[in-house]
Amino acid sequence: MHKGSCLCGAIQFSVSAPLAPPTACHCIQCRKQTGHFEAGTDVPKSALSVTGEENLRWYHSSEKVRRGFCGTCGSALFFDPIHGDWIGIFMGAFDGPTHTKLAQHIFTAEKGDY
């Protein structure tokens, strides 16, 4: 079981499935949302349990994807392809070690020039 939360603790989550090796996304949308590149893992939606869901806000960044964040502290938490059976969770939101290793960098053509 892996657990995590937003910065203020208003949203907490747990994952009952193994974490896939994370990817680091350098696309413009992920950089704008997080302030840098985004590292995340994908899990089955059925394996995710969220408490404090009333504090969770969603931004539809496209017709196919919404991004979840805390309405209180602004922490970026989730990447949700609306019609998929999986959800992305940002690695920085996990509490404690995840015992994962970065698998790859994606959308590197859009990476920052720094």
N, C-alpha and C positions, 0 to 999 in steps of 0.2 A: 504494500500500500504506500503510495506516494501522496504527500500532503503539501499544500501551499496556500498562499493568500495574497491579497493586495497589500500595499504599504500600510494602510491604516487598520487592516484586519476586519473591515466590514464585510468582505467577501472571503470565504474560505472554501477550499475544494479538496477533494481526494480522488485519486485514480486507482482503480482496482485491477488494472491490467499492466503488463510490462510496458516501459517507455521505449518507444522506437528511438534509434539514434537520431539526434536532432540535426536540423539543417540551419544554416545561417543565410537568411534572405536579405539581399542588398537592394531590393527593388525600391523605387521611389516612395511608394505608399508605406512600406514597412519602415523606411528611414524617417519619413515624416511622422508616423505614429509613435515611434519609440525614441527618436532623437539620434539614432545610430542604426546599425543593422539589427535585425531581429533573429534571435535563435529560438527555435521552437521544436517541439515534438508532437507527433500526431497520435491520438488515441481513439479507440472506438467511443462514440458518444455514450453508449450504454455503460461504459466504465467510469464515466465522470459523474461525481456527485458534488453539488454546489450548495453551500449555505450562505445566507445573506443575499439571495438572488434579487431581492427588492432594491439592492444597491447597484446591481449590474445594469449597465447601459450598453446599447448596441449602436454602432455606426455602420450603415450599409455603404461600404467603399466601392461596391459595384453591384450589378444585378444579381451576381452569383455568390457574393461573399459579404459577411458582416464581421465586424471586429468588436470584441467585448472588452469593456474597461470599467473600472470602479467610478461611480458617479460622485463619490466623496473625495477620494485622493487622486483620481485620474490614472491609476496604474493600468497599463495595458496587460491584458490577461489571455484573451482567446482570439483565435482566427477560425471562423466558422463558415465553411462552404455550405450554404443553406440546404442544398439537396443531397449532401453527402452523408455517409454514416460515420464519419470521423470528425474530430475537432482538433485544432492545433492549440497547444498551450505553450505560452512563452516560458522559457527555461528559468528566467530570473524570478519567476513567481513561486517556484518550488522552495519549500523549507528543507534545509539539510542537503546532504549529498544525493544525487540522482544515480550515480554510477553509470552514466552514459558518456559517450564520446562523440564529438561532432563528426557527422558523416560527410557533409559537403557544404560548399558555399554555392548559392544559386543567385541568378540575376546579377552577376558580377559586372556586367556591362553597364549597369546603372549605379555602381558603387560610388561613394563619395570620393572626391579627389584628395582627401586628406589621408 
